[in-house]
Amino acid sequence: MRSLRHAVWGAVGLAIPPTCVACDRLVAEDAALCAACWREMPFLAPPWCARLGLPFAYDLGAGAVSPQAIAHPPRFDRLRAVAAYEGPARAMVSRLKYHDRPHLAQAMAAWMARAGAELRFAAEDEDGAGGSDMDRAPPLLVPVPLHPFRQWTRRYNQAALLATRVGELWGAEVAAHALVRSRATRRQVGLDAAQRAKNVRGAFAVSDTGRLVLAGRRVVLVDDVHTTGATVAAAARALERAGARAVDVLVFAHAGADRPLS
């Protein structure tokens, strides 16, 4: 059976050769990005702000927080992202969200699982030692929902695809329907920070089934991109009001993280 499966996938590979997830250039069988996109991919890595995941130009020590997080403390505890929202990362988000490329979620989520590995543990227990059993248990993954009409037109929720794959890699439960859009909102593209916040204010609610699984749990809110933070702030507020003990955020791309903080 295994040899037959390999033969089938080999035939598929010959008929549809693998291509770069960002630009469609041909790549090796086990590669997600071509060499050019790999060089241009704006990956994020420590040292970074402990709250917002914004990169620092130099290491300020464990737990260092950026001026942005001090001036405007986020509603969530921690945010982690794979890359800055530019170049190949921006292209991948656009392809997944607007160009009917749901298969991209597999590669994007694999990077997210690595970039957000510390979110598997409570903020005060990142090494996995000590703390309560609940702190050591994997968090509950909750994707940012789409309005039903928008999901019907798009056919899938990109955040749910990402959360599902991260959950498989982390061995974590995914509550795909815990959070719902209680009203339709305008697309956030083109809106400034104040307009985005107004657009999503009160737009999220926790479902009845969500309340059953959220109470007392650590939650990782999953989305494709973080821009001004209006969406995750509104979603985190709804989760906290429903009894979530803590809310972290995991995204693929982070707008505003295109240059290290000095």
SULVEN-V603616 format. One record per pair of residues at least 6 apart in sequence whose ideal C-beta (glycine too) atoms are under 7 Angstrom apart, sorted by the first residue. I is the first residue (numbers start at 1). J is the second residue. Records with the same first field share a line. If there is no record, write none. Layout:
I: J + J
//
This chain:
13: 29
17: 26
18: 27 + 29
19: 25 + 26 + 27
20: 27 + 33 + 34 + 37
21: 32 + 33 + 92 + 104 + 107
22: 33 + 37 + 88 + 91 + 92
23: 34 + 37 + 91
25: 34
27: 34
32: 107
33: 41 + 88
37: 88
40: 87 + 88
41: 83 + 87 + 88 + 89
42: 83 + 84 + 86 + 87 + 89 + 258
43: 82 + 83
44: 53 + 55 + 81 + 82 + 83 + 84 + 115 + 254 + 257
47: 56 + 58 + 59 + 60
48: 54 + 55 + 56
49: 64 + 65 + 66 + 69
50: 63 + 64 + 65 + 78
51: 65 + 69 + 74 + 78
52: 66 + 68 + 69 + 74 + 79
53: 79 + 80 + 81 + 254 + 257
54: 66 + 68 + 256 + 257 + 261
55: 257 + 260 + 261
56: 64 + 260 + 261
57: 260 + 261 + 262
66: 261
74: 229 + 233
75: 233 + 236 + 237
76: 221 + 232 + 236 + 247 + 248 + 249
77: 123 + 246 + 247 + 248
78: 119 + 123 + 248
79: 226 + 249
80: 115 + 116 + 119 + 250
81: 115 + 226 + 251 + 252 + 253 + 254 + 257
82: 111 + 112 + 115 + 252 + 253
83: 89 + 253
84: 253 + 254 + 257 + 258
85: 225 + 253 + 254 + 255
86: 258
89: 252 + 253
90: 253
92: 104 + 108
93: 224 + 225 + 252 + 253
95: 101 + 104
96: 104 + 105 + 108 + 158 + 224
97: 158 + 224
102: 156 + 161
105: 158 + 161 + 162 + 165
106: 165
108: 162 + 252
109: 162 + 165 + 166
110: 169
112: 162 + 166 + 250 + 252
113: 166 + 169 + 170
116: 250
118: 126
119: 139 + 220 + 248 + 250
120: 138 + 139 + 170
121: 128 + 135 + 136
122: 131 + 135 + 218 + 246
123: 246
124: 131
125: 131 + 135
128: 136
138: 170 + 171 + 172
139: 172 + 218 + 219 + 220
140: 173 + 175 + 213 + 214 + 217 + 218 + 219
141: 163 + 166 + 167 + 172 + 173 + 174 + 220 + 222
142: 175 + 178 + 179 + 219 + 221 + 222 + 239
143: 157 + 159 + 160 + 162 + 163 + 176 + 222
144: 159 + 221 + 222 + 223 + 231 + 235
145: 157 + 179 + 180 + 181
146: 154 + 157 + 181
147: 181 + 184 + 185
149: 184
151: 157
158: 224
159: 222 + 223 + 224
160: 176
162: 222 + 224 + 252
163: 174 + 222
164: 174
166: 222 + 250
167: 173 + 174
175: 210 + 213
177: 207 + 209 + 210
178: 206 + 207 + 209 + 210 + 213 + 214
179: 204 + 206 + 210 + 235 + 238 + 239
180: 205 + 207
181: 203 + 204
182: 203 + 204 + 205
183: 203
185: 199 + 200 + 203
186: 199
188: 196 + 199 + 227 + 231
191: 199
193: 228 + 230
196: 228 + 230
197: 230
200: 230 + 231 + 234
201: 234
203: 234
204: 234 + 235 + 238
205: 238
206: 214 + 238 + 239 + 242
210: 242
211: 242 + 243
214: 239 + 242 + 243 + 244
215: 243
216: 243 + 245
217: 244 + 245
218: 245 + 246
219: 239 + 244 + 247
220: 248 + 250
221: 232 + 235 + 236 + 239 + 247 + 249
222: 250
223: 231 + 232 + 251
224: 251 + 252 + 253
225: 251 + 252 + 253 + 255
226: 232 + 249 + 251 + 254 + 255
227: 255
232: 249
236: 247
239: 247
240: 247
//
